[in-house]
């Protein structure tokens, strides 16, 4: 790709980002707050390390 074409593509990409940044951010925020994404990214049940379970049973 010629350098002038590459520079033009970068300028167009930056211009589109500036123009549509608010829309892109709103869509990204809506996707991140959706129930599917919160279910995927939510932490699972915290598991205790194996040695803690054995050590707590020794003293009782």
BELUR-V846278 format. One record per residue. RES is the residue in one small letter. D_FIRST is the distance of its C-alpha to the first C-alpha in Angstrom with 1 decimal. Layout:
res=RES d_first=D_FIRST
res=RES d_first=D_FIRST
This chain:
res=x d_first=0.0
res=x d_first=3.8
res=x d_first=6.5
res=x d_first=8.5
res=x d_first=6.7
res=x d_first=6.6
res=x d_first=10.1
res=x d_first=11.1
res=x d_first=10.5
res=x d_first=12.5
res=x d_first=15.1
res=x d_first=15.6
res=x d_first=16.0
res=x d_first=18.5
res=x d_first=20.2
res=x d_first=20.7
res=x d_first=22.1
res=x d_first=24.5
res=x d_first=25.6
res=x d_first=26.2
res=x d_first=27.1
res=x d_first=30.8
res=x d_first=30.4
res=x d_first=28.1
res=x d_first=30.7
res=x d_first=33.6
res=x d_first=32.2
res=x d_first=31.5
res=x d_first=35.0
res=x d_first=36.6
res=x d_first=34.9
res=x d_first=36.1
res=x d_first=39.6
res=x d_first=40.0
res=x d_first=42.7
res=x d_first=40.5
res=x d_first=38.3
res=x d_first=41.5
res=x d_first=43.1
res=x d_first=40.1
res=x d_first=39.8
res=x d_first=43.6
res=x d_first=45.2
res=x d_first=47.5
res=x d_first=51.0
res=x d_first=51.3
res=x d_first=52.6
res=x d_first=55.0
res=x d_first=54.4
res=x d_first=56.7
res=x d_first=58.8
res=x d_first=59.7
res=x d_first=61.2
res=x d_first=63.3
res=x d_first=64.4
res=x d_first=65.6
res=x d_first=67.8
res=x d_first=69.5
res=x d_first=71.5
res=x d_first=72.8
